[in-house]
Each structure stands twice: as C-alpha cells, then as structure tokens.
Amino acid sequence: MTDAPAPMEDRVLVEVTVPAPADAVWDALRDPAKIRDWFGWEADSLKDEIDFIFVTHAKADAATRTVVFEGVNDRYEVEARGDSSVVRVVRSAPAGDWSDVFDGMIEGWISFTWQLAFAFARHDLKPRRTLFFSGPPRADRLGRSLLGLDAAPAAGEPWSGPLGPEADAGGEVWFTARHQTGVTVDAWGDGLLVVVDQPPSEKHPRGFVMLTLTTYDLPEQALADLQARWQAWWDERFETAAPGC
C-alpha cells in the first residue's frame, strides 16, 4: 500500500497593487518586449530566459488573466480592481511550514513582481537600464547591513543617508520582505535598488547577496560612472559569483 500524496495548498508568494488597468498589466506579462522592462536585469541571456519562462514553458488564459508556468507549480494572476490591478504569484505545494526556508525562485518572484509594480507606478513601463551584482560577502555581514538598510523604515516611508558608495542618497522604501528590501533612489532618475540576502548555508557560510540597480533616463556617462562606483564598492566587500553558484 502506498502512502497518499501530501495535500496541496495554494500560497500567495507575493501580491502587489499596480496602478494600471488589468489589460495593460496582462499585456506586460505576455509581450516579451515589455517583460524586458521589469523582469530580471540586463544580461545577454535575458531574451532567452524570457522566451523559456513566459513563452515556451507557460500556458496563458486570457479570460482569467492567469499564466501557469510549466515544470513548477507557480502561476501569475492579474485581478482587475477598477482602474488598478492586483498582481500575485501563487504556488500550489504540499501543506507545511515554509517560514525557515530560503527559496531562490520565491525570492525572484518577489523581486520581479515589485519591479513590475514600480515600472508601472513610477515610469509607465518605459525602458530601463540595470546593473546587477551577486556573490558572497567577504566578511560576516550581509547586503542590507553593508548598505545601511538593515534598519530601513517601513514600506512607503521616505529614507535618506549613505547607500553603498553614495555618500548621500534618498528616496522611498518601496517594499520589505523577510530576505530582501527595495528602495527607490532619486538620483538614478527615480530608480530602484533591490537587495536580496540569502542566509548563511553550508555552500555559502557567509551568505550570498544579490543587488539589482534599476535606472531611468541616465546619460551614458552617468550610467558608466554609476557602474564604476558600485563595482569598486562591491569588489572591496564581496566576491563575485553567479546566482546559484
């Protein structure tokens, strides 16, 4: 006699309100050119990743505005709320306590869904430029601590102060989650910084950090200067490794 499979339950991984009509948000989940303006970060592999996740391995139902991803039990849902929309990622998984689990895919959904909300709320989904850094810290301090964001105000509150190599920065706390924080940065053309802290593990005894810097309308030289400042700051404090390595 075989054991019965564990009961499944739906769990909302992330839910955000987007100040845009549901049809516009749905389009941003289905048009690869628009997905580039909020999903992930600039990389040579981004186009292929979008095609793999959202095109060849996704089943979309326009009537219910739901995208189900093949190979995982995750789905995007878009719900109309007047002139706004509620966007959520839902996972169907065995019942249980997930409170102590760090799941890289869940953290990715959290980051990217908040990036989607930011792109609509502050920039009408126009093209962005991004910088990305990832790797373990050289000392026993994770990213939010090194950035001075470990005591950031609550979401929606203003913040100001040093930020990485920036002596004086400011903006708004965009979101907070157990393992990550997002803050807007006025000086980056009303940009966004998302920092994800993976706790220490056997593979990474000092933890692992990912930073995504999203910018808008910066001149090429200003973007190059930003890259140089953050690269120098990063190299002093972190080793560089690709996510999952």
N, C-alpha and C positions, 0 to 999 in steps of 0.2 A: 504494500500500500504506500503510495507516495504522499508526501506532505502537500497540503493545499497551498497554493501560492499566497504570499503575503497580500493582504488587502491594499488596494491602491487608493490614494487620496490626491486631490488637486491642491497644490500650494502655490500661492502667488509669490513669485520671486522678487518682483519689482512692479510698482504701479505708479504712474505719473499722470498728471493732468497737463495736456498740451493745449495752448490757446489757439487752436486751428480747427476747422471743420473736419469731421471724420473722413470725408472723401479725400481731403488733401493729405491727411496723415496716412491713410491707407495707400495712397499713391507713393508716398515716401518709403513705404515698406515693400513696394513691388517694383519700382523703377530703379534698376541698378545705378543709373546716373545720379539719382537723388539719394540712394543709400550711401554713396560715397561721401555725402556731405554730413553724415552723422555717425556712421558705423566705423569702428576701429580707428585707424590712424593711417596716414600716408605711408605706403610701402609698395615695393614692386609687386608684391603678392596680393594686394588688396582687391584688384579686379577679379582674380581667380577665386579668392575667398568668398566674395560676394556672389559670384556665379554658383559656386558649390553650395553655399548655405541657403541662399534665397531663391535660386532658380532651379538648379538640377536636383536638389535634395529638399525641396519644400513643396507642400501642397496648399494652395491658397483657395479659400472660399470667399469670394467677393460678397456674397449675400450676407454672411455673418461677420465679414471682415476679420477672418481668422487665418493665420499662417501656421501650419503644423510642420515641424522640421523632422525629416526622416532620419532614423538612427538614434534619435533621442526622444524623450517624452516631454518636449517643451513646445510651447506654442505662443505666438503673439496674438493678442486680442485688441481690437480697437472698438471702443464703445462711444457712440455719439452722446454728447451732453450739451445740447443747444449749439452754440457756436464754437464750443470747445470739444475736446475728446479726452477720454480716459484710455491710456495705453498700458497694458500689463503683459508680463510674461508669466505663464502658468506652467508648472511642472506637475505631471502625474507620476507619482512614485510611491513605493511602499510607505505605509504609515510609520512614523518613528520620530525620534528627536534629532533634528539637524543642527542644534544650537552650537555644537562644538566642531562642526565640520567646515573646513575651508574648501570650497569647490570653485575651481578656476572658471568653469563655464558660467556658474551663477554670478560670479563677480563680473565677468564680461557682460552679461545681460544687464546687470545693474548699471555699469559704467555707460554702456552704449545707449540704453534707454533714456538715461538722464542727458546724454549728449543730444539725443533726438529732441527731447523737450527743450533744451537750451537753443538748439539750432532754430526751432520754430519760434520760441518765445522772444528771442533777442535779435535774430538775424533773418527771419523769413526764409530759412533753409538755403541761404546763398552759399557759394563756395567758401571753403575754409582752407587754412594751411595748418599743418600739425607738426609737432616734434614728439618723439617717443623715446623713452629711456627705460631699461629694465635690467635688473640684476640684484645680487645680494649686497647688503651694506658691508663695509669693511670693519665696522665696529657694531656693538650690540645696541644699535638704535635704528628703528625703522623709519620709513619715509616721512610720516606725518610729524614725528618728533624732530627729525633733522630739518624739516621745512618750517617748523614752528606752528604747525596746525593741529598738534595733539590736544590743544585746549581751545579749538576754534569755537565761536559762538554757534548757536542753533541755526538750522537752515532758515534762510530768509533774512538773517541779521547781517548788518554790514561788518566788515573786518578791515583792518589795516595793519601794516607793520612790515618787517623784513619777510622776504619769501625767497628761499634759496639764495641765488646770487643777487637778487634785487634788494637793495638797501631799504627801499620804501615802496610799498605796493598797497593796493586796496581794491575792494570790490564787495561782493556779497557771497555769503555761504550758500551755495546752490543746493547741495544735498549732503547728508551724512548717512553712513551705513556702518555696520559693525567693522568692516575691514577697509573702508575707503571713505574719502571725503572729496567733494568737488567744490571749488571756489571760483567765482568769476574774477577776472583780472582786468581792471580798467585799461591799463597801459598796453594791453595786447589787442587793442581795437575792440574792447569789451569781449575778451577771450575767456577761456575756461581751462583750469588746471584740475585734472583728476589724478589722485594718488591712491594706489591700491597697496596695502600692506599684507603680505602673506606671512602668517606667524612662523616662528622657527619650526623646523622639521628635521628629520634625520638627513634628508637630502640637502637642506639649506639650514644649517644650525643657527645662523644669524637672521633667518628670514629671507624674504625676497620682495622687491619693491618694483612697481611699475608706475611711470609718470606719463600722462598724455597732456600735452600743451596744445590747445586749440586757439588759433589766432584768426583775425579777420582784418583785411584791408591793410596789412603792414607792407610797406615798401620792401623790395627785395633785400636792400642793405640792412634795414631794421630787423628783418627776419634772420639774416645771416648773423648779425650781432647777437640776437637772442640765442641762436643756436650755439655760438661760440661761448657765451657766458654760461649757459646751462651745461654745456659739455664739460667745461673746465670744472665747474662746481661738482658735477656728477662724478667725474673721474677721481676727484680727491676723496670721495666718500663712498663710492660704490664700485664693485666690479661690474662688467657688462656681460650679460647673458640673455639669450632669447627666452621669452616666456616658455615654461615647461622644461627648460634645460637644467 
